[in-house]
Amino acid sequence: MQALDEVTAINSRAFDAAAGDGRNELTGRLPRAVAGLLVAAVLAALGLRPRLAEFR
């Protein structure tokens, strides 16, 4: 039982460290990703506007 507790503790520490590293890696990328999505949405709307005008 003690061995299982030790393995669980080791894995828990490794998971917590990996989750923290992943969160730190994504923190800087999130604003750029949101900005990219907004730019893509605006460009798509501008590109579709002339096509949708043909149906009026």
MOQUI-V510023 format. One record per run of one state. SS is the DSSP state (~ for helix, > for strand, _ for the rest). FROM is the first residue (numbers start at 1). TO is the last residue. If there is no record, write none. Layout:
# MOQUI-V510023
SS;FROM;TO + SS;FROM;TO
This chain:
# MOQUI-V510023
_;1;1 + ~;2;53 + _;54;56
